[in-house]
Amino acid sequence: MENRFSKRIKLDQEILSQIGKIDQFKGYWKGSLVLSPQILGRLKSWVIITSTGSSTRIEGSKMSDQQIARFLRGLKSKLPENRDEEEVAGYANLLGRIFDSYETMKLTEGWILQFHEMLLHFSKKDSDHKGKYKKTNNAVAMINEKGEQVILFNPTPPHLVAIEMKEIIDWTNEQLSSKEMHPILVIANFIFEFLAIHPFSDGNGRVSRAITNFLLLKSGYAYVPYISLFLLMRL
């Protein structure tokens, strides 16, 4: 199992350099930066808004960050009214819970299923499959320039999902515990495998991005709730 998941990692100088920059910032945040709780609270709220906006717009949402901020402020008194609002509310809810409670969470099948349920909590059309692995095949497709649907790949069939998820969860926990491989590489490997399996009928991309935040926090990257990963990717 270890060889199957590890053999795809091909290190070169560019990858090592990028990991070095990430770890350099991790050390700077931990050792030098002192911010008040008020500033950290505002930063966390901003990251939830911008990360939710970026993550849901990848899936087709049309809401701007400003619209998301206004919507989330009123969420306690007004439920989502359309698909975009349902997806925004679900992702913001999931990300906020991870930021607040990651220390009590673990990378297990149970928690991943709970993440999926949190993500789709507000979604009416997904009520029958939220928090559950897929029961039908879900080919990943795109529309080309001619308007034709093109199959990109066929993920793991439903009857093998639980088995393959257990394998990658076990491997990831073993590697993060042993510290024999850099955590960034372990996390990237997990996300690659998760997306290849595509374990859910809907929400796989959003869950994978939430899990990325979760695993980085578990690996000591304490700045994750305060600096959007989408912003860091542009630097």
N, C-alpha and C positions, 0 to 999 in steps of 0.2 A: 504493500500500500504506500509506503513512504517513497519508494522509487517512482511510482506512477505520478504522485503529486509533485515530487521534487525535480524530476528530470526536465520539466518544461522551463525551469529557471535557468536563464542564460545571462550571467552577469557580464557587464562590460564597464569600461571606465565611466561612461556617461551615467549609467544607472547608479554606480557607486558614488559618483559626485552628487547626484540628486539626493540620495539617501543621506549623505553627509550634510547637505544644506538643511534638510528636514530636522536632523538631529541637532544641528547647531542652533536652530531656532528653538527647539525643545529645551535645550540647556539654557538659552538666554531667558526664556519665559520662566523657567523654574528658578533660576538663580538670581536674576537681576530685576525683573519687573514686579513692581508693587503698585496695585491699583485698589482703590476703595471699593467696598461692596456695592455701592451705588453705581459706580462706573461699570463694574463687572456685570451687574444686573442689566444695565442698558445694553451692554455689548451682547449678552446672551439673547435678549429679546430681538436685537437686530439680526443676529445670526439665524435665529429660528425663522424670522420673516424672509430674509434673503435666500437661505438654503431651501425653504419651502417653495419660494417662488421659482428658483432655478430648477429644483427637482421636479416640480409639477409641470412646468412649462416644457420640459423635455418630453413629457407624456401628452402634451397638446393643450394644456391649460392656457387661457388667455389673460389671466389676472396679473396685473403689475404688482411690484412690491408695495406700492402705495395702497393699492386696493386691498392687498392681503393684510396690511397693517390695520386698516380700518375695519375689515371684516373680523379679524381675530379679536380686536378690542370689544366687539359686540357679540362674540360667539356665545357667551354665557346666557344671554337673554334672547338670542335669535338663532335658530338652527339653520344649517345650510339649505339653500333653496334650489341649487342646481348642481350638476356634476362637478364643475370646476370648484365650487365652494366645498363640496363633500371631500374632494381630494386634498384641497388645501387644509381643511380642518383636520383630516386624518393624519397627514404627514407632520403638521405642526404639533399635534398631540403626541405622536410617536417620538419625534425628535426631542421634545421637551421632557418627556418621561425618561428617555435615555440620558439626557444631560443631568437630570436631577437624581436619578436612581441607579446609574450604571454600576456602582460599587456593589449593589445587592443582586445584580443580574449575572448570569453566566451564559456562556455559549453552549446551549443545549437545544435539542429539538423542541422542547416545551417552550423555551423562551422565544425561539424563532417563530413558532406558531402564534405565540402571544403578540409578537411584533406585528405579524400580519393582521391579526384581529384588531389591534389598535389602529393600524393604518386604514382599515376599511370600516372602522366603527361607525362612521356617519354615512356610509354608502348603502343606499337602499337596494340597488341592483346586485350588490355583492353579498347580501346577508346570508345566502345559503352556502357560500364556500369560504367565508372569511375565517381565518384561523385553521384552515384545513389544506392539506396537499391536494393538488389537482387530481381529477378523476378521468379527464380526457386529454388527448394529445394537444399540445399547443405550439405548433410550428411558429418560429420567429420569422416574420416577413417584413418587407418594405415595399413602397410604391416607387417604381423607377420614373425616369423623366418622361416616359411614354404613357404613364398612368397605369402601368401593368404591375400586378403583385408579383414580387420575386421572393422566394423562400431563401432566407439567409442560412438557417440551420434548423435541424429537428432535435429538440432537447430530449432529455431522458424520458422514456415512456412512464406513465403513471405507476405501473406495478413495480418499478425499480427505484422510484424516488426516495422512499424511506431508507432503503439500503444504502444508496449512494450519499444521501445526506448524512447518515450516521458515519460513514467512512470519512468524509471530509471534516465533519465536526470533531471526530476523535483525533484525526491527524493534526488539525489546527490546535486543539487543546494540548496535545502532546508536545508540539513544536514550541508553542508559546511558553509552556511550563519548563521545558528543557533549556530554552534560550540558545540552542545550537545554531539556529538560523535567525537572521535579523527579523524582527516582528513586522516590518514593512513588507518584506517578501512573503511572509506567512499570510498576512492579511490579504495581499494582492492575490495570492494563490487561492485562498478561500473564496474570494469574490468571483474570480474567474470560474471556479468550479460551480459555485452557486448559480451563476448565470447560465452556465452550460446545462445544468440540471433543469433550471427554470421550474422550481417545484410547485409554484402556485398558478392558478388559472389567470390571475391578474395581480399586478402590484410587485412583480419580481424586481424591476429596476429600482423602485422606490425603497423596497425593503433592503436591497443590496446597499444602497447609499446610506441608509440608516445604520445598518450593521457595520459599515466602514467606520462611521463615527464612533459606534459602540466599541469596536475592537481597538481603535486607536486610543480611546480613553482607557480601556483596560490595560493597554500597553504603556501607559504613562505619558501620553501626549495630552497634557492637562489643558492646553490652550484651545482644544477643539470646540468647546462651547462658545468661545469668544472671538474666533476668527473663522469665517466661512471657508470651507474646503474648496468651494467653487472659486473664491477669490484667490486662494493660494495657488490653484492650478494655473492661473493667468500670470503669476509672477515669474 
